[in-house]
Amino acid sequence: MAAAMESLPVAISALQHYLYCPRQCALIHLEQQWAENRHTVEGKLLHTRTDKPGSVARKGVRTATALPLHHPELGLRGVADVVEFHVTPCGEQPHPVEYKRGRPKQHRADEVQLCAQALCLEHMFNRTVREGALYYGKTHRRKNVPMDEELRVLTLQTITDTRAMLASGVTPPPHYERRKCEACSLLDICQPQWFDRPRSARHWLLAQMETQA
């Protein structure tokens, strides 16, 4: 089973994309499509300090940026924005911190991405990660995220679902949701409003004939 997972590694970022929109995930990770908009540019600016690998120690905390992550058994790979290693009597305790440009969201896509990072850190350092944090650029605040059983189960299921979609090689059809779609940088590539219309060429021709009658 582990060998099968390794044959199709899943990028940790793909989990966030999948929960936000399976079609977006497929366009990025299957079709290699990408486009920029204001939101993605703001996100890049926010990540300026975390995109360069490095490590700094201050007051009992070692902060690593752009840390490569992997978990062969789960078939995961990716890069953590920031991992804080808190010094304890038993050694360093990893604490992942993911940077996001917007605000805390109602869905759990960001939390699943963070939990996947925690699973990789547990594998790499043989330490249980009980908590991580999401830093949101709009609020300039951290949201602490406990790595509880519910989030871990959701993350493992998302890994399975994302891998199955990528393995199928099929991009899901679009489904237009105004709030999500209008904020997506792939809007012009995806064209959900056009494809999501329940109309065919036959329906269009019939409508034209009725108009001219």
GIJOQUI-V244893 format. One record per residue. N is the residue number from 1. PSI is psi as a letter, one per 40 degrees, with the letter a starting at -180 (* if undefined). Layout:
BEGIN
n & psi
N & PSI
N & PSI
END
This chain:
BEGIN
n & psi
1 & d
2 & d
3 & d
4 & d
5 & d
6 & d
7 & d
8 & g
9 & i
10 & h
11 & h
12 & d
13 & d
14 & d
15 & d
16 & d
17 & d
18 & d
19 & d
20 & d
21 & h
22 & d
23 & d
24 & d
25 & d
26 & d
27 & d
28 & d
29 & e
30 & d
31 & e
32 & f
33 & i
34 & i
35 & i
36 & i
37 & a
38 & d
39 & d
40 & d
41 & d
42 & d
43 & d
44 & d
45 & d
46 & d
47 & e
48 & d
49 & e
50 & e
51 & e
52 & h
53 & h
54 & i
55 & h
56 & h
57 & h
58 & h
59 & f
60 & e
61 & h
62 & h
63 & h
64 & h
65 & i
66 & f
67 & h
68 & h
69 & i
70 & i
71 & g
72 & d
73 & d
74 & e
75 & f
76 & i
77 & i
78 & a
79 & h
80 & h
81 & d
82 & h
83 & h
84 & h
85 & h
86 & h
87 & h
88 & i
89 & d
90 & e
91 & a
92 & h
93 & h
94 & i
95 & g
96 & i
97 & h
98 & h
99 & h
100 & i
101 & d
102 & b
103 & i
104 & i
105 & i
106 & d
107 & i
108 & f
109 & d
110 & d
111 & d
112 & d
113 & d
114 & d
115 & d
116 & d
117 & d
118 & d
119 & d
120 & d
121 & d
122 & d
123 & d
124 & d
125 & e
126 & f
127 & h
128 & h
129 & h
130 & e
131 & i
132 & a
133 & i
134 & h
135 & h
136 & h
137 & d
138 & d
139 & e
140 & f
141 & i
142 & i
143 & h
144 & h
145 & h
146 & h
147 & g
148 & i
149 & d
150 & d
151 & d
152 & d
153 & d
154 & d
155 & d
156 & d
157 & d
158 & d
159 & d
160 & d
161 & d
162 & d
163 & d
164 & d
165 & d
166 & d
167 & d
168 & d
169 & e
170 & h
171 & h
172 & i
173 & i
174 & i
175 & h
176 & h
177 & h
178 & d
179 & d
180 & d
181 & d
182 & d
183 & e
184 & h
185 & e
186 & e
187 & d
188 & d
189 & d
190 & d
191 & f
192 & d
193 & d
194 & d
195 & d
196 & e
197 & h
198 & f
199 & i
200 & i
201 & d
202 & d
203 & d
204 & d
205 & d
206 & d
207 & d
208 & d
209 & d
210 & d
211 & d
212 & e
213 & *
END
